Amino acid sequence: MLCYHFSPAVSGGVERSARFARYLQEHGWTPLVVTTNRWGAPGGEYDGVLRVGELFRRRRLRAAGRGGAGTAADPSPAAGARSARRTPFLRFVEKWVLVPDKHVRWTARAFLPALGKLGRGGADAIYTTSPPASAHVLGLILKRLTGKPWIMDLRDPWTLEPLNWYLRAGGARLSLERRIERICFGSADAIVATTEEAALKYRELYPGRAGRIHWIPNGFDARELEAARSSASPGAYLEGLGEGCFVISHLGTFCRYTDTPAFPRGFLDAVKTLATQGILTSRTCRIIFAGSMNGETERLIARYDLGGLISMTGPVPHIDALRIMLRSDLLFLYDPNTEGNYYIHGKLYEYLAAGRWILGVLPAGATRALLERSGRAIAIAKDDGEEISRVLVRALRERALPPAREDFDISRYEGRHQALVLARIIEEACR
């Protein structure tokens, strides 16, 4: 399993691979994870983890750019916001030299350890997950050198609604990326997308590989959720909340593009209005923003002067994120993009498993469609302060948890079930 993002890193990309590594063992597969050493060692659950360094540490690239921000891996939006301020030289390097992405510096170091493990017969199959897409390039090379079956897992669509700024700009760089994607799709024994919409689109783009393109959605871990629910400690982020305090929470980042400073302006306008009217007070309500946030976004939120109403915790351990979800009365999901046809925010599945009302400010697309199917949604197309004010007043008045829709089965998104589906895909690829 070639996973750049893995425990103990705190980011949305970690949980899917961690669940697979945890539960594949119940279906006859022992995970051997190769990841970066950037976030240290988790200690405990994962014994079969090899952590390797990355070529050209951040300080070297800073020196080359004379003060420009480093390109070392960082899952936080702060790193992406810094990228927008890089020197032209570093932007050129990121766009045209570090292809397909800056994490080729990790895959270059991971190549020999992974090849050695495969060459000694220590592994029967190769699994790569993106982002970063450079993991798939490493998988392609290892596949061609060893002949081992290779499974590509796309946590986000690769060239459909791409994440990186140089791909969103289109042109020659996007054409080059699509060529790399096409080569990888042509060699992989199985390709896994996280949304049905992305799988269908990729089958349309690569009809010759349609039979090898599968769909395994993101999800949640029922075991972790139960541990959070039964915990005696409320967690430091929930201390001081009164019995009837109404809690609104947003977990994770505000925008999937780490180079785009974004924040829910309309939501905060609504909160400010209700606070001015005395409907929301620091005694009766708490709004928790838990996740990475760049400095510009923090400053913009601070201008609202909402005092004790808002807590900005920064990144939190996953167990604490689940505790916050379970204590919340309303979970907030915000996406400032104008379209989101092929991706679903990973946190939505844990929001749904927590069983709370969800307020989504979302564009039309896959995330909004799932939220509306669940029956637990208040979905709004635009970040409109007046409309959000009405929703918040309604939520404060009603409070009752939403009933489960009979035709919506949350269990299909549970980690054990998804690992079983992946195990069958691996076994088919081996055959």
C-alpha positions in Angstrom: 0.0 0.0 0.0 1.7 3.2 -1.3 0.0 5.9 0.8 1.6 9.3 1.1 -1.1 10.4 3.6 -1.3 8.0 6.5 -1.6 7.9 10.2 -0.6 9.8 12.3 -1.1 12.7 9.8 -4.3 14.7 10.4 -6.1 15.2 7.1 -9.1 13.8 5.3 -7.0 11.7 3.0 -5.7 9.6 5.9 -8.8 7.9 7.0 -9.7 5.9 3.9 -6.4 4.2 3.6 -6.2 3.6 7.4 -9.6 1.9 7.4 -8.5 -0.3 4.5 -5.3 -1.2 6.3 -7.2 -2.0 9.4 -9.9 -4.2 8.0 -8.3 -5.9 5.0 -6.7 -8.2 7.6 -10.2 -9.7 8.3 -10.4 -10.7 4.6 -7.1 -12.5 4.2 -4.8 -9.6 3.2 -1.9 -8.2 5.3 -1.2 -4.6 4.6 2.4 -3.5 4.1 2.2 0.3 4.1 4.9 2.6 2.5 4.4 6.2 3.5 6.3 9.4 4.3 8.2 9.9 7.5 7.1 13.5 7.6 4.6 13.0 10.4 6.5 10.5 12.5 5.3 7.1 13.7 1.8 6.5 15.2 2.8 3.9 17.7 0.3 1.1 18.2 -2.0 -0.4 15.6 0.1 -0.5 12.5 3.2 -2.6 12.6 3.7 -3.1 8.9 4.6 0.5 8.1 7.7 1.7 6.3 8.3 5.4 6.5 10.7 7.0 4.0 12.0 10.5 3.6 11.7 12.9 0.8 14.3 14.4 -1.6 15.2 18.0 -1.2 13.9 19.2 2.1 11.9 22.4 2.4 14.8 24.5 3.6 16.8 23.7 0.4 13.9 24.9 -1.9 13.5 27.9 0.2 17.1 28.8 -0.3 16.7 28.3 -4.0 13.7 30.5 -4.1 15.3 33.1 -1.8 12.5 33.2 0.7 9.7 31.6 -1.3 7.6 29.1 0.6 8.7 25.5 0.7 7.1 22.7 -1.2 7.5 20.0 1.4 4.3 18.0 1.8 1.8 19.6 4.1 -1.9 18.6 4.2 -3.0 22.0 5.6 -4.5 24.9 3.6 -1.7 27.1 5.0 0.7 25.3 2.7 -1.5 25.8 -0.3 -2.0 29.5 0.5 1.8 29.9 0.7 2.1 28.3 -2.8 0.2 31.2 -4.3 2.9 33.5 -3.0 5.9 31.5 -4.4 8.4 33.0 -6.7 7.9 32.5 -10.4 10.9 30.2 -10.3 9.3 27.9 -7.8 6.0 28.0 -9.5 7.7 26.9 -12.7 9.5 24.1 -10.9 6.2 22.9 -9.4 4.4 23.0 -12.7 6.9 21.6 -15.1 9.7 19.9 -13.2 7.9 18.1 -10.3 5.6 16.1 -12.6 2.9 14.9 -11.9 3.2 16.7 -8.5 5.7 17.8 -5.8 5.5 14.5 -4.1 7.6 12.8 -6.7 10.3 13.7 -4.1 8.8 11.0 -1.9 8.1 8.4 -4.6 11.8 8.7 -5.6 12.8 7.6 -2.1 10.0 5.0 -1.8 10.9 3.2 -5.1 13.8 1.0 -3.9 12.2 -0.1 -0.6 9.0 -1.0 -2.4 10.8 -2.8 -5.3 12.9 -4.7 -2.7 9.8 -5.9 -0.9 8.1 -7.0 -4.2 11.3 -8.6 -5.5 11.7 -10.7 -2.4 8.1 -12.0 -2.7 7.1 -10.0 0.3 3.9 -8.7 -1.4 1.4 -10.2 -3.8 -0.3 -7.0 -5.0 0.3 -3.3 -5.3 -2.2 -0.7 -4.1 -1.7 3.0 -4.7 -3.9 5.9 -3.6 -4.1 9.5 -4.7 -3.7 12.3 -4.2 -0.8 12.6 -4.8 -0.9 11.2 -8.3 2.8 10.5 -8.1 1.9 7.4 -6.1 0.3 6.0 -9.2 3.4 6.7 -11.3 5.4 4.7 -8.8 2.7 2.0 -9.0 3.0 2.0 -12.8 6.8 1.5 -12.6 6.6 -1.2 -10.0 3.9 -3.0 -12.1 6.0 -3.0 -15.2 9.1 -4.2 -13.4 7.5 -6.9 -11.3 4.3 -7.9 -13.1 2.4 -7.8 -9.8 -1.3 -6.9 -10.0 -1.9 -3.2 -9.4 -4.9 -1.5 -7.9 -5.3 2.3 -8.3 -7.5 4.1 -5.8 -8.6 7.6 -6.7 -9.7 9.4 -3.5 -10.3 12.4 -5.7 -10.8 12.3 -9.5 -7.4 12.8 -11.1 -8.1 15.1 -14.1 -11.8 15.6 -13.5 -12.2 18.7 -11.4 -8.4 18.6 -10.5 -7.0 19.8 -7.3 -3.7 21.4 -8.3 -3.7 25.0 -9.5 -1.6 24.2 -12.6 -4.2 21.6 -13.7 -7.2 23.8 -13.1 -5.6 26.4 -15.5 -5.9 23.8 -18.3 -3.6 24.0 -21.3 -0.5 22.0 -22.0 0.0 20.9 -18.4 -3.4 19.4 -18.1 -2.9 17.6 -21.5 0.3 16.1 -20.1 -1.4 15.0 -17.0 -4.2 13.4 -19.0 -1.6 11.5 -20.9 0.0 10.2 -17.7 -3.5 9.3 -16.4 -4.3 7.4 -19.6 -1.0 5.4 -19.4 -1.8 4.4 -15.8 -5.4 3.5 -16.6 -4.1 1.3 -19.4 -1.7 -0.6 -17.1 -3.7 -0.9 -13.9 -5.5 -4.2 -13.2 -8.2 -2.3 -11.3 -9.2 1.3 -10.8 -11.3 2.4 -7.9 -13.2 5.7 -7.7 -14.9 7.1 -4.6 -18.1 8.2 -6.3 -20.4 6.6 -8.7 -20.3 9.7 -10.8 -16.6 9.6 -11.2 -16.6 5.9 -12.0 -19.2 6.4 -14.8 -17.3 9.3 -16.3 -14.0 7.4 -16.3 -15.7 4.4 -18.0 -16.9 6.8 -20.6 -13.4 8.3 -21.1 -11.7 4.9 -21.1 -14.2 2.5 -22.6 -11.5 -0.2 -23.1 -10.9 -0.3 -19.3 -14.6 0.1 -18.3 -14.7 -3.4 -16.8 -11.8 -2.7 -14.5 -13.2 0.6 -13.1 -15.0 0.1 -9.7 -16.7 2.3 -7.1 -15.9 2.1 -3.4 -17.3 5.2 -1.6 -15.6 6.9 1.3 -17.2 6.1 4.6 -16.8 5.8 8.4 -15.5 3.4 11.0 -18.3 2.2 13.3 -15.7 1.0 15.9 -14.2 4.4 16.1 -17.6 6.1 16.3 -18.7 3.9 19.1 -15.4 4.6 21.0 -16.1 8.3 20.7 -19.7 7.8 21.8 -18.8 5.8 24.9 -15.8 7.9 25.9 -16.0 9.2 29.5 -14.1 12.3 28.6 -15.9 15.0 26.5 -12.5 16.1 25.1 -10.8 19.5 25.6 -12.7 21.1 22.7 -16.1 20.5 24.4 -15.3 21.6 27.9 -17.5 24.3 29.4 -20.6 23.6 27.3 -23.8 23.9 29.3 -26.4 21.2 29.2 -28.6 23.0 26.7 -25.9 24.7 24.7 -26.6 24.5 21.0 -23.5 23.3 19.1 -22.8 23.9 15.5 -19.6 22.4 14.1 -17.6 22.3 10.9 -14.9 19.7 10.6 -12.0 19.9 8.2 -11.1 22.6 5.7 -13.5 25.1 4.0 -12.3 24.4 0.5 -10.8 21.3 -1.3 -8.4 23.7 -3.1 -5.6 24.3 -0.6 -4.3 27.3 -2.5 -7.7 29.1 -2.2 -8.4 31.0 1.0 -12.1 30.5 1.5 -14.5 30.9 4.4 -18.3 30.8 4.8 -19.1 34.5 4.6 -22.9 34.1 4.4 -22.9 31.8 7.4 -20.9 34.2 9.5 -23.2 37.1 8.4 -26.1 35.1 9.6 -24.4 34.3 13.0 -23.5 38.0 13.4 -27.1 39.1 12.7 -28.6 36.5 15.2 -26.0 37.5 17.8 -26.9 41.2 17.4 -30.5 40.3 17.9 -29.7 38.3 21.0 -30.9 35.0 19.5 -27.4 33.5 19.7 -25.2 34.1 22.7 -22.0 32.6 24.0 -24.0 31.0 26.8 -26.6 29.3 24.6 -24.6 28.5 21.5 -21.1 27.4 20.5 -19.7 27.3 16.9 -16.7 25.0 16.5 -14.4 25.2 13.4 -12.1 22.2 13.8 -9.5 21.8 11.1 -6.6 23.5 9.3 -7.1 27.1 8.5 -4.7 29.6 6.9 -3.9 32.9 8.6 -5.9 35.0 6.1 -9.0 33.0 6.8 -8.5 33.4 10.5 -8.2 37.1 10.2 -11.3 37.4 8.1 -13.3 35.4 10.7 -11.9 37.4 13.5 -13.2 40.6 12.0 -16.7 39.5 12.8 -15.9 39.9 16.5 -18.1 37.0 17.6 -16.2 36.5 20.9 -17.0 33.4 22.8 -19.5 32.2 20.1 -16.8 30.7 17.9 -13.9 28.3 18.7 -11.2 27.7 16.1 -9.4 24.6 17.3 -7.0 23.9 14.4 -6.5 20.3 13.4 -7.7 17.8 16.0 -7.1 14.0 16.5 -9.7 12.0 14.7 -11.3 10.6 17.9 -11.8 14.2 19.0 -13.3 15.1 15.7 -15.9 12.3 16.1 -16.6 13.5 19.7 -17.3 17.0 18.3 -19.7 15.6 15.7 -21.6 13.5 18.2 -22.0 16.4 20.6 -23.2 18.8 17.8 -26.8 19.7 17.2 -26.1 20.9 13.7 -23.2 19.9 11.4 -22.1 22.4 8.8 -20.7 21.4 5.4 -19.4 24.2 3.2 -18.1 24.1 -0.4 -17.4 27.4 -2.2 -16.8 25.8 -5.6 -19.3 26.5 -8.4 -19.5 22.8 -9.3 -18.7 19.5 -7.7 -19.9 16.8 -10.1 -17.4 14.0 -9.4 -16.3 14.2 -5.7 -18.0 13.8 -2.3 -16.5 15.4 0.8 -15.2 12.5 2.9 -16.4 14.0 6.2 -20.0 13.8 5.0 -20.1 10.1 5.6 -19.1 10.6 9.3 -21.6 13.4 9.5 -24.3 11.0 8.3 -23.2 8.3 10.7 -23.3 10.7 13.6 -27.1 11.1 13.0 -27.3 14.9 13.3 -28.9 17.5 11.1 -26.6 18.7 8.4 -26.6 22.2 6.9 -24.9 22.1 3.5 -23.9 25.1 1.5 -23.0 23.2 -1.6 -23.0 23.4 -5.4 -25.1 21.0 -7.5 -23.2 17.7 -7.8 -22.3 14.5 -6.1 -22.0 15.7 -2.5 -25.3 17.6 -2.6 -27.1 14.6 -4.2 -25.9 12.2 -1.4 -26.9 14.7 1.3 -30.4 15.1 -0.2 -30.8 11.3 -0.5 -30.0 10.9 3.2 -33.1 12.8 4.3 -31.0 14.6 7.0 -30.1 17.6 4.9 -30.9 21.3 4.7 -29.1 22.0 1.5 -28.5 25.6 0.2 -27.0 26.4 -3.1 -25.6 29.8 -2.2 -23.8 31.1 0.9 -26.7 33.5 1.6 -26.9 35.1 5.0 -30.6 35.6 5.1 -31.5 32.1 4.2 -29.0 30.6 6.6 -30.4 32.8 9.4 -33.8 31.2 8.8 -32.3 27.7 8.9 -30.5 28.4 12.1 -33.6 29.9 13.8 -35.5 26.8 12.7 -32.8 24.4 14.0 -32.7 26.3 17.3 -36.4 26.0 17.7 -36.9 22.3 16.7 -33.6 20.6 17.8 -35.0 17.1 17.4 -32.7 14.7 15.6 -33.6 13.8 12.1 -35.4 10.4 11.5 -33.5 7.9 9.3 -35.0 7.4 5.9 -36.1 3.8 5.3 -34.5 3.8 1.8 -31.1 5.2 3.0 -28.8 2.5 4.3 -25.8 4.1 6.1 -24.2 0.7 6.8 -23.1 0.4 3.1 -20.5 3.1 3.9 -19.0 1.3 6.9 -15.3 0.6 6.8 -15.5 -3.2 7.2 -17.9 -3.5 4.3 -15.7 -1.3 2.1 -12.6 -3.4 3.0 -14.5 -6.5 1.9 -15.3 -5.0 -1.5 -11.6 -3.9 -1.9 -10.4 -7.4 -1.0 -12.6 -8.9 -3.7 -11.2 -6.4 -6.2 -7.7 -7.4 -5.3 -8.4 -11.1 -5.5 -10.0 -10.6 -9.0 -6.9 -8.6 -10.1 -4.7 -11.4 -8.8 -6.7 -14.0 -10.8 
